[in-house]
């Protein structure tokens, strides 16, 4: 199960613990892909080519947000085009209601579902973002979001911008993978296990695990600027997209209310530090984030009323994290501002 399943509204099974469906289309796009080749695990390998693929995202979705940040940091905007679905969806899938005439301007389809059905006419699973679509055929290639960002960092290097950071450095991969596994289980997915718990017992267990892990992360980050090594990596991207939604959505909507992010000093400073780093905060649209969760999850919020707050201007307050050292981009440089058509509203 994913927060952007094609079945809008029904997420809680009474008496049950939330279990995420992680069975995605796991094809990959690689530097050596041929479309007829497969890797050792049987996944089809598509060739990395400029101007061939379109990344479909929604601003509200944290899993899609990862791909947007990675693409920004690596400078792939001119290589992989970006399609942005609206913040809400119905039982048929995400729709392109932000675009003129309700059609993606490149794929010329009204719903992401159309790209899935073009490849799999009887596709039985949720239509999720992020998804990468092969523009010439209009067929979905993959929606395997953990693999998409890793491949952006390792398989698209021929198109990385000059000064792009190494988001998945080889000598740190084992540690990054270990941290990512813990963060996914207890935090990224942990907030959903709280929000979509079908019993008091399962909710309380998820709540305890979530905050124990947040305490662990706060302790780890009290001594270092970034999660792994002294530069931004894939691990920071994955944690950030949950933290940036914490007070706006998860604290109230998902009942993760021991503390707000703003009441956890280390994590709040860490999240602000990243938010103010080019490539992070300039991908965040708080209104679309709130609209997605509060409108789509009708079993949690049947009135579909979207909160006005919280005040987001605190994200611009200095973090003071520079005193811990570290170099955000290593030997690289910050990305330039996002293209005009991909900019989000300013906080002030």
C-alpha positions in Angstrom: 0.0 0.0 0.0 1.2 3.5 -0.8 -0.1 7.0 0.1 -0.8 7.4 -3.6 -2.7 4.3 -4.3 -5.2 4.4 -7.1 -7.9 3.7 -4.6 -8.5 7.1 -3.0 -10.0 7.3 0.5 -9.7 3.8 1.8 -6.5 3.3 3.7 -7.4 1.9 7.1 -8.4 -1.7 7.7 -10.1 -2.0 11.1 -8.3 -4.3 13.5 -5.2 -4.5 11.3 -1.7 -3.1 11.2 -0.9 -1.0 8.1 1.2 -2.9 5.6 2.7 -1.2 2.6 2.6 -2.9 -0.8 6.2 -2.6 -2.1 5.7 -4.6 -5.3 6.6 -2.0 -8.0 7.5 -2.2 -11.7 11.1 -2.7 -11.0 12.7 -2.2 -14.4 15.7 0.0 -14.4 17.3 2.7 -16.6 21.0 2.1 -16.8 24.1 3.4 -18.6 24.5 0.0 -20.3 20.8 -0.8 -20.8 19.6 -2.2 -24.1 15.9 -3.0 -23.4 16.6 -6.6 -24.3 19.0 -7.1 -21.4 18.2 -7.9 -17.8 20.2 -7.7 -14.6 21.0 -10.5 -12.2 17.6 -10.1 -10.5 15.7 -10.4 -13.8 14.8 -6.7 -14.1 14.6 -5.3 -17.6 17.3 -2.7 -18.3 16.4 0.3 -20.4 19.1 2.6 -21.9 19.9 5.9 -20.3 19.2 8.5 -23.0 18.8 12.2 -22.9 15.3 13.6 -23.8 13.7 10.2 -23.9 12.1 9.8 -20.5 9.6 11.8 -18.4 9.6 11.8 -14.6 6.0 12.1 -13.3 5.6 13.4 -9.8 3.2 15.1 -7.4 4.3 17.8 -5.0 2.4 16.3 -2.2 4.0 12.9 -2.3 7.2 12.3 -0.2 8.4 9.4 -2.3 8.1 11.6 -5.5 9.7 14.5 -3.7 12.9 12.4 -3.3 13.2 12.0 -7.1 12.6 15.7 -7.6 15.4 16.6 -5.2 17.8 14.1 -6.6 17.1 15.3 -10.2 17.7 19.0 -9.0 20.9 18.3 -7.2 22.4 16.3 -10.0 21.3 18.7 -12.7 19.2 16.3 -14.7 16.5 18.9 -15.5 17.6 19.2 -19.1 17.9 15.5 -19.6 14.8 14.0 -17.9 11.7 16.2 -18.3 9.3 16.6 -15.4 5.5 16.2 -15.4 3.6 17.4 -12.3 0.3 15.8 -11.4 -2.2 17.7 -9.2 -2.2 17.3 -5.4 -5.2 14.9 -5.3 -6.3 11.8 -7.1 -9.3 9.6 -7.3 -9.7 5.9 -7.6 -8.5 5.9 -11.2 -5.1 7.6 -10.4 -3.2 10.8 -10.4 -4.5 13.4 -13.0 -2.8 16.3 -14.7 -5.4 18.9 -13.6 -2.7 21.6 -13.2 -2.0 21.6 -16.9 -3.9 23.3 -19.6 -6.9 21.2 -20.8 -6.0 18.7 -18.0 -3.4 16.9 -20.2 0.3 16.4 -19.6 1.9 18.7 -22.2 4.4 16.0 -23.4 2.5 12.7 -23.0 -0.9 14.2 -23.9 -2.7 12.0 -21.4 -5.1 13.1 -18.7 -4.1 10.5 -16.1 -0.9 8.7 -15.1 -3.0 5.5 -15.3 -2.9 5.8 -19.1 0.8 5.2 -19.2 0.5 2.2 -17.0 -2.3 0.7 -19.1 -0.3 1.4 -22.3 2.2 -1.1 -21.1 0.1 -3.4 -19.0 -3.6 -3.3 -20.1 -4.7 -5.3 -17.0 -2.3 -3.6 -14.5 -3.8 -4.6 -11.2 -1.9 -2.5 -8.7 -1.8 1.1 -7.5 -0.8 3.9 -9.9 2.0 5.5 -8.0 4.4 8.4 -8.3 7.2 8.8 -8.9 7.0 7.0 -12.2 9.2 7.3 -15.3 7.5 7.1 -18.7 9.1 6.3 -22.0 8.0 9.3 -24.1 8.2 7.7 -27.6 5.9 4.8 -26.6 3.9 6.5 -23.8 4.5 3.4 -21.6 5.6 3.4 -18.0 9.1 2.1 -17.4 9.3 2.0 -13.6 7.7 3.3 -10.4 10.3 1.7 -8.2 11.0 4.8 -6.2 13.9 3.6 -4.1 15.8 2.5 -7.2 15.0 5.6 -9.3 17.1 7.9 -7.1 19.9 5.5 -6.7 20.1 5.1 -10.5 19.9 8.9 -11.0 23.1 9.1 -8.9 24.9 6.1 -10.4 23.6 5.4 -14.0 23.0 9.0 -15.3 26.5 10.3 -14.5 27.2 11.2 -18.2 24.5 13.9 -17.9 25.2 15.1 -14.4 25.9 18.9 -14.2 29.4 20.1 -13.7 29.8 20.3 -9.9 27.1 17.7 -9.2 27.5 16.0 -5.7 28.1 12.3 -5.3 24.8 11.4 -3.5 25.7 7.7 -3.2 29.5 7.5 -2.8 30.8 4.0 -3.2 32.8 3.9 0.1 29.7 4.9 2.1 27.1 2.8 0.4 26.9 0.1 3.0 26.3 2.6 5.8 23.9 4.6 3.7 21.9 1.5 2.9 21.9 0.5 6.6 20.6 4.0 7.7 18.1 4.1 4.9 16.6 0.7 5.9 16.1 2.0 9.5 14.7 5.3 8.4 12.3 3.7 5.9 11.0 1.1 8.4 10.6 3.4 11.4 10.2 6.9 10.0 9.3 7.2 6.3 6.8 4.3 6.6 6.4 4.7 10.4 4.3 7.8 10.1 1.9 5.9 7.8 1.8 2.9 10.2 0.6 5.4 12.8 -1.9 7.2 10.6 -3.4 4.1 9.0 -3.3 1.8 12.0 -6.5 -0.2 12.3 -6.3 -0.8 16.1 -5.1 1.0 19.2 -2.5 -1.6 19.8 -0.9 -1.3 16.3 -1.1 2.5 16.5 0.7 2.7 19.9 3.4 0.2 18.7 4.1 2.3 15.6 4.0 5.5 17.6 6.6 4.1 20.0 8.9 2.9 17.2 8.7 6.2 15.3 9.7 8.4 18.2 12.4 6.0 19.4 13.9 6.2 15.9 13.5 10.0 15.8 15.3 10.2 19.2 18.1 8.0 17.8 18.4 10.3 14.7 18.4 13.4 16.9 21.3 11.9 18.9 23.2 10.9 15.8 22.7 14.4 14.2 23.7 16.2 17.3 27.3 15.4 16.5 27.4 15.5 12.7 25.8 17.8 10.1 24.6 15.0 7.8 23.5 11.4 8.3 26.4 9.6 6.6 29.8 11.2 5.9 30.3 15.0 5.8 28.2 15.7 2.7 24.6 15.4 1.6 23.8 11.9 0.5 20.8 9.8 -0.5 20.2 9.2 3.2 19.5 12.9 3.9 17.1 13.2 1.0 15.1 10.3 2.2 14.8 11.6 5.8 14.1 15.2 4.7 11.0 14.4 2.7 9.3 13.0 5.9 10.6 15.7 8.2 9.4 18.5 6.0 5.8 17.1 6.1 5.8 16.3 9.8 4.2 19.4 11.4 2.1 20.3 8.3 0.5 16.8 8.1 1.8 13.9 10.2 1.6 15.5 13.7 -2.2 16.0 13.4 -3.5 14.0 10.5 -1.5 10.8 11.4 -1.6 11.4 15.2 2.2 11.5 15.5 1.8 14.0 18.3 4.4 13.4 21.0 6.2 16.4 19.7 6.2 18.6 16.7 9.3 18.8 14.6 9.7 22.4 15.9 9.9 20.9 19.4 12.8 18.5 18.5 15.7 21.0 18.4 18.3 18.9 16.6 16.0 17.5 13.9 14.4 20.9 13.5 17.7 22.6 12.9 18.9 19.7 10.6 15.7 20.0 8.5 16.0 23.8 8.2 19.6 23.4 7.2 18.5 21.1 4.3 15.5 23.2 3.5 17.7 26.3 3.0 20.1 24.3 0.8 19.4 24.7 -3.0 17.6 21.7 -4.3 15.6 21.0 -1.2 13.3 23.8 0.0 12.8 24.9 -3.6 11.0 21.7 -4.3 8.5 22.1 -1.4 4.9 23.3 -1.9 3.2 23.2 1.5 -0.2 23.9 0.2 -0.1 21.0 -2.2 1.3 18.8 0.5 -1.6 19.6 2.8 -4.2 19.3 0.0 -3.0 15.9 -0.9 -3.2 14.3 2.5 -6.3 16.1 3.9 -8.4 15.8 0.7 -7.4 12.3 -0.4 -7.5 10.5 2.9 -11.3 10.7 3.4 -11.4 7.9 6.0 -9.1 10.1 8.2 -10.6 13.4 7.3 -14.1 12.9 5.9 -14.8 16.7 5.7 -11.8 17.2 3.4 -11.1 20.5 5.2 -7.5 21.5 4.7 -5.8 23.3 7.6 -4.6 26.8 7.2 -1.5 26.4 9.3 1.1 25.9 10.5 3.1 29.0 9.7 5.9 27.9 7.4 8.1 30.9 7.6 10.1 29.3 10.5 11.8 27.2 7.8 13.8 30.3 6.8 15.3 30.9 10.3 19.0 30.2 10.5 19.9 26.7 11.6 23.3 27.2 13.0 24.4 23.8 11.7 27.4 25.1 9.9 29.3 24.9 13.2 29.3 21.1 12.9 31.4 21.4 9.7 30.6 19.3 6.7 30.3 20.5 3.1 26.9 20.2 1.5 28.1 19.4 -2.0 31.5 18.0 -1.2 33.9 19.2 -3.9 30.9 20.2 -6.0 28.6 23.3 -6.2 25.0 24.1 -5.5 22.5 23.6 -8.3 21.2 26.7 -10.1 17.7 27.9 -9.5 15.0 25.6 -10.8 13.5 26.1 -14.3 10.7 28.7 -14.4 8.0 26.0 -15.0 9.2 24.0 -11.9 9.3 26.7 -9.3 7.2 26.5 -6.1 5.6 29.5 -4.2 7.9 31.4 -2.0 7.2 31.2 1.8 7.2 35.0 2.1 
